[in-house]
């Protein structure tokens, strides 16, 4: 087929073989498919879905091939799978990168659930962003995760939404011994104070507003290795190439799918233990049960306290610091 990344299934298979990961079966949904789709209970599946430009509906028409997005797709799928090897992965391909098409793809994702929507795209926030909190990020049993962006202290959508987990970036140094691990704030990590979204209660209750003297939403919420210099291997067969190649990839767009994988494993463990707790409360959990309790925070979260994403010498809030900061 000719779509954004027509080789994703074979690239994922090659990636799995190289790293000893479970194989994934793959299928493409037709426009007449019944939603939500039934998740597989026997192992990893890769389901490819094409979204229409509006309405959040399925299409039989694949988007045009795009090698930049092909690399992004390979990054998301391969590293979500590496983090949560038995998860069912649904790859939703938008018609293009316009806001309307991306919104339609998220609307389609809402019909796939319950699950985790991983979004590796970002655009600068504007006065329009709050309208999507009440109309878009509302899927039952859904958790939304987005890259915070790679432009330093720029605040981006969809990460800025109060219902989306914003993922910043770090520079990771590790030789395999946990005692030798170190992470610094990555200079490109998106973060800052929103101009348009009010601070949600989970941040207010955790004291973030007092710490930064603001009543507005701050990002990011969490972070992960994102510096291309400490990046991760991705296997991609670009359109027109007879064979694939390994690339070292970074950016918060590789951090977001890995946090999505972490959450998928966490939710699977809860379900296996008989929990009936809704799956869409991750932000409350992160801030209430982890961020605001010192002992839990130090045990569960690696606190990055060095590095900066300052885009100018006048930024006073662009440095990583103890506990919550506007970088990691």
C-alpha positions as CSV (number, residue, x, y, z in Angstrom):
1,X,0.0,0.0,0.0
2,X,1.0,3.6,-0.4
3,X,0.6,5.4,2.9
4,X,2.6,7.6,5.3
5,X,4.9,4.7,6.1
6,X,4.0,1.6,4.1
7,X,6.9,-0.4,5.5
8,X,6.0,0.0,9.2
9,X,5.0,-3.6,9.8
10,X,8.2,-5.0,8.3
11,X,10.3,-2.3,10.0
12,X,8.7,-3.3,13.3
13,X,9.4,-6.9,12.7
14,X,13.1,-6.2,11.9
15,X,13.3,-4.0,15.1
16,X,11.8,-6.9,17.1
17,X,14.2,-9.4,15.8
18,X,17.2,-7.2,16.5
19,X,16.2,-6.6,20.1
20,X,14.5,-9.9,20.9
21,X,11.1,-8.5,21.3
22,X,7.8,-10.3,20.7
23,X,6.5,-10.4,17.2
24,X,3.4,-8.4,16.3
25,X,0.6,-9.4,13.9
26,X,-0.6,-6.5,11.7
27,X,-3.8,-5.5,10.0
28,X,-5.4,-2.4,8.3
29,X,-8.9,-1.4,9.2
30,X,-11.4,-0.7,6.5
31,X,-13.8,2.3,6.6
32,X,-16.6,-0.1,7.4
33,X,-14.9,-1.6,10.5
34,X,-16.9,-1.7,13.7
35,X,-15.5,0.4,16.5
36,X,-14.3,0.1,19.2
37,X,-12.0,-2.7,18.1
38,X,-11.7,-5.8,20.3
39,X,-8.2,-5.9,21.8
40,X,-6.1,-9.1,21.3
41,X,-5.4,-11.1,24.4
42,X,-2.8,-13.3,22.8
43,X,0.0,-10.9,22.1
44,X,1.1,-7.7,20.3
45,X,-1.0,-6.4,17.4
46,X,-0.3,-3.5,15.1
47,X,-3.6,-2.1,13.6
48,X,-3.3,0.6,11.0
49,X,-6.2,3.1,10.6
50,X,-6.6,5.9,8.2
51,X,-8.6,9.0,9.4
52,X,-10.7,11.3,7.4
53,X,-9.8,15.0,7.5
54,X,-12.9,15.8,9.6
55,X,-15.4,14.0,11.7
56,X,-13.1,11.4,13.4
57,X,-14.1,8.6,11.0
58,X,-12.3,5.8,9.3
59,X,-11.2,6.1,5.7
60,X,-10.1,3.6,3.0
61,X,-7.8,6.2,1.5
62,X,-4.3,6.2,2.7
63,X,-2.4,9.5,3.2
64,X,0.4,10.3,0.7
65,X,3.8,8.8,1.5
66,X,5.9,11.2,3.7
67,X,9.4,10.1,4.7
68,X,9.6,12.6,7.6
69,X,6.4,11.2,9.1
70,X,7.6,7.7,8.3
71,X,10.5,8.1,10.6
72,X,8.2,9.6,13.3
73,X,5.8,6.6,12.9
74,X,8.7,4.1,13.2
75,X,9.9,5.9,16.3
76,X,6.5,5.9,18.0
77,X,5.5,2.3,17.1
78,X,8.9,0.7,17.8
79,X,9.5,2.3,21.1
80,X,6.0,2.0,22.4
81,X,6.3,-1.7,21.7
82,X,9.8,-1.9,23.3
83,X,8.3,-0.4,26.5
84,X,5.1,-2.4,26.5
85,X,5.8,-5.5,24.4
86,X,2.4,-7.1,24.7
87,X,0.3,-4.0,24.1
88,X,-2.1,-3.7,21.2
89,X,-0.9,-0.8,19.1
90,X,-3.2,1.2,16.8
91,X,-1.4,3.5,14.4
92,X,-3.8,6.3,13.2
93,X,-2.6,8.1,10.2
94,X,-4.0,11.6,9.7
95,X,-4.6,13.0,6.2
96,X,-2.0,15.7,6.8
97,X,-0.4,17.8,9.5
98,X,-3.1,20.5,9.6
99,X,-4.8,21.1,12.9
100,X,-8.2,20.0,11.6
101,X,-6.8,16.7,10.4
102,X,-4.9,16.0,13.6
103,X,-8.1,16.8,15.6
104,X,-10.0,14.3,13.4
105,X,-7.4,11.6,14.1
106,X,-7.7,12.2,17.9
107,X,-11.5,12.0,17.6
108,X,-11.0,8.6,15.8
109,X,-8.7,7.5,18.6
110,X,-11.4,8.2,21.1
111,X,-13.5,5.6,19.4
112,X,-10.8,2.9,19.7
113,X,-10.6,3.0,23.5
114,X,-10.2,2.5,26.3
115,X,-6.5,3.1,26.0
116,X,-3.7,5.6,25.7
117,X,-3.4,8.2,23.0
118,X,0.2,9.0,22.3
119,X,0.7,12.2,20.3
120,X,4.2,13.0,18.9
121,X,3.3,16.4,17.4
122,X,3.3,19.9,18.7
123,X,2.2,23.4,17.7
124,X,2.6,26.7,19.7
125,X,-0.4,27.3,22.0
126,X,-3.0,30.0,21.2
127,X,-6.3,31.3,22.6
128,X,-8.0,28.4,20.8
129,X,-6.5,25.6,22.9
130,X,-8.9,25.6,25.9
131,X,-11.9,24.7,23.6
132,X,-10.4,21.3,23.1
133,X,-10.3,20.4,26.8
134,X,-14.1,20.1,26.8
135,X,-14.6,18.8,23.3
136,X,-11.7,16.6,22.4
137,X,-9.8,15.0,25.3
138,X,-13.0,13.4,26.7
139,X,-12.9,9.8,25.7
140,X,-14.1,7.3,28.3
141,X,-11.3,5.4,29.9
142,X,-8.7,7.3,27.8
143,X,-5.4,8.7,28.8
144,X,-3.7,11.3,26.6
145,X,0.1,11.7,26.3
146,X,1.9,14.3,24.2
147,X,5.4,15.5,23.5
148,X,6.1,18.9,25.2
149,X,8.1,19.9,22.1
150,X,11.7,20.5,21.2
151,X,11.9,24.3,21.2
152,X,13.0,25.0,24.8
153,X,10.7,27.2,26.8
154,X,8.0,27.3,24.1
155,X,4.6,26.0,25.4
156,X,2.9,23.8,22.9
157,X,-0.5,22.1,22.2
158,X,-1.7,19.4,22.8
159,X,0.7,19.0,25.7
160,X,-0.6,22.2,27.4
161,X,-4.1,20.8,27.7
162,X,-5.1,20.2,31.3
163,X,-6.2,16.7,30.3
164,X,-2.9,15.7,28.5
165,X,0.3,14.4,30.1
166,X,3.0,16.6,28.8
167,X,6.4,14.8,28.3
168,X,9.6,16.8,28.4
169,X,13.1,15.7,27.6
170,X,16.4,14.8,29.3
171,X,19.9,13.9,28.4
172,X,20.7,10.4,29.6
173,X,24.1,9.0,30.6
174,X,24.1,5.4,31.6
175,X,26.6,2.5,31.3
176,X,24.3,-0.2,32.5
177,X,24.9,0.1,36.2
178,X,22.0,1.8,37.9
179,X,24.4,3.6,40.3
180,X,26.1,5.3,37.4
181,X,22.9,6.6,35.8
182,X,22.6,10.4,35.4
183,X,20.2,12.7,33.6
184,X,20.3,16.3,32.9
185,X,17.5,18.6,31.5
186,X,17.8,18.5,27.7
187,X,18.3,21.9,26.2
188,X,15.4,21.4,23.7
189,X,12.9,20.2,26.3
190,X,9.6,22.0,25.9
191,X,8.3,23.7,29.1
192,X,6.9,26.8,30.6
193,X,3.8,28.6,31.8
194,X,0.7,28.7,29.6
195,X,-0.8,32.0,28.6
196,X,-4.2,30.5,27.9
197,X,-4.9,27.4,30.1
198,X,-5.8,27.8,33.8
199,X,-3.9,25.7,36.3
200,X,-5.8,22.5,36.9
201,X,-6.6,21.4,40.4
202,X,-4.1,18.6,40.4
203,X,-1.3,21.1,40.0
204,X,-2.8,23.6,42.4
205,X,-3.1,20.9,45.1
206,X,0.5,19.9,44.6
207,X,1.7,23.5,45.2
208,X,2.9,24.2,41.7
209,X,1.1,27.6,41.5
210,X,2.7,28.8,44.7
211,X,6.1,27.7,43.6
212,X,5.9,29.6,40.3
213,X,3.5,32.4,41.4
214,X,1.1,31.6,38.6
215,X,-2.6,30.5,38.2
216,X,-1.9,29.0,34.8
217,X,-1.1,25.5,33.6
218,X,2.6,24.6,33.6
219,X,4.3,22.0,31.5
220,X,5.8,19.4,31.4
221,X,4.4,16.9,33.8
222,X,7.1,14.2,33.3
223,X,10.2,13.7,31.1
224,X,12.2,11.0,29.4
225,X,15.5,10.6,27.5
226,X,15.1,12.9,24.4
227,X,18.5,14.3,23.5
228,X,19.5,13.0,20.1
229,X,23.1,12.8,21.5
230,X,21.8,10.2,23.9
231,X,19.2,8.9,21.5
232,X,17.8,5.5,20.7
233,X,17.9,3.2,17.7
234,X,15.1,3.3,15.2
235,X,14.8,1.1,12.1
236,X,13.2,2.7,9.1
237,X,12.8,1.8,5.4
238,X,12.1,5.0,3.6
239,X,10.0,5.2,0.5
240,X,12.1,4.5,-2.6
241,X,14.7,2.6,-0.6
242,X,15.3,-1.1,-1.3
243,X,16.3,-1.7,2.3
244,X,16.0,-0.1,5.7
245,X,18.6,1.6,7.9
246,X,19.2,2.2,11.6
247,X,19.0,5.8,12.8
248,X,19.7,7.4,16.2
249,X,16.6,9.4,17.1
250,X,15.8,11.9,19.8
251,X,13.3,14.6,20.6
252,X,10.3,14.6,23.0
253,X,8.5,12.7,20.3
254,X,10.5,9.6,21.3
255,X,9.8,10.3,25.0
256,X,6.0,10.4,24.7
257,X,5.5,6.9,23.3
258,X,7.7,5.5,26.0
259,X,5.7,7.2,28.7
260,X,2.6,5.8,27.0
261,X,4.1,2.3,27.2
262,X,4.9,2.8,30.9
263,X,1.3,3.7,31.5
264,X,0.0,0.8,29.5
265,X,2.0,-1.6,31.6
266,X,0.8,0.1,34.8
267,X,-2.8,-0.1,33.7
268,X,-2.4,-3.8,32.7
269,X,-1.1,-4.6,36.1
270,X,-4.0,-2.8,37.8
271,X,-6.5,-4.7,35.7
272,X,-4.8,-8.0,36.3
273,X,-5.0,-7.3,40.1
274,X,-8.7,-6.8,39.8
275,X,-8.8,-3.0,40.0
276,X,-11.8,-1.3,38.7
277,X,-10.2,2.2,38.9
278,X,-10.8,4.2,35.8
279,X,-7.9,4.4,33.4
280,X,-8.2,8.1,32.8
281,X,-6.9,9.4,36.1
282,X,-3.1,9.4,35.4
283,X,-2.5,13.1,35.9
284,X,-4.3,13.1,39.3
285,X,-2.2,10.0,40.3
286,X,1.1,11.6,39.1
287,X,0.6,14.8,41.1
288,X,-1.5,13.5,44.1
289,X,0.0,10.2,44.9
290,X,3.5,10.7,43.6
291,X,4.4,14.4,43.2
292,X,3.1,15.7,46.5
293,X,4.4,12.9,48.8
294,X,8.2,13.4,49.3
295,X,8.9,9.7,50.1
296,X,6.9,8.4,47.1
297,X,8.4,11.0,44.8
298,X,12.0,10.1,45.7
299,X,11.3,6.3,45.4
300,X,9.3,6.4,42.1
301,X,10.6,9.4,40.1
302,X,14.1,10.2,39.1
303,X,14.5,13.9,40.1
304,X,16.5,15.8,37.4
305,X,18.0,18.8,39.1
306,X,20.6,20.1,36.6
307,X,20.5,21.4,33.1
308,X,18.4,24.1,31.3
309,X,16.1,24.6,28.3
310,X,16.6,28.4,28.2
311,X,16.1,30.0,24.9
312,X,17.5,33.3,26.2
313,X,19.8,34.5,29.1
314,X,16.8,36.2,30.7
315,X,14.8,33.0,31.4
316,X,14.6,32.6,35.2
317,X,12.5,29.5,35.2
318,X,14.3,27.4,32.5
319,X,16.6,25.5,34.9
320,X,15.9,22.0,36.3
321,X,15.6,22.1,40.0
322,X,14.7,19.9,43.0
323,X,11.1,18.4,42.7
324,X,8.9,20.0,40.1
325,X,10.3,22.3,37.4
326,X,9.4,23.7,34.0
327,X,11.9,21.6,32.1
328,X,11.5,18.0,33.2
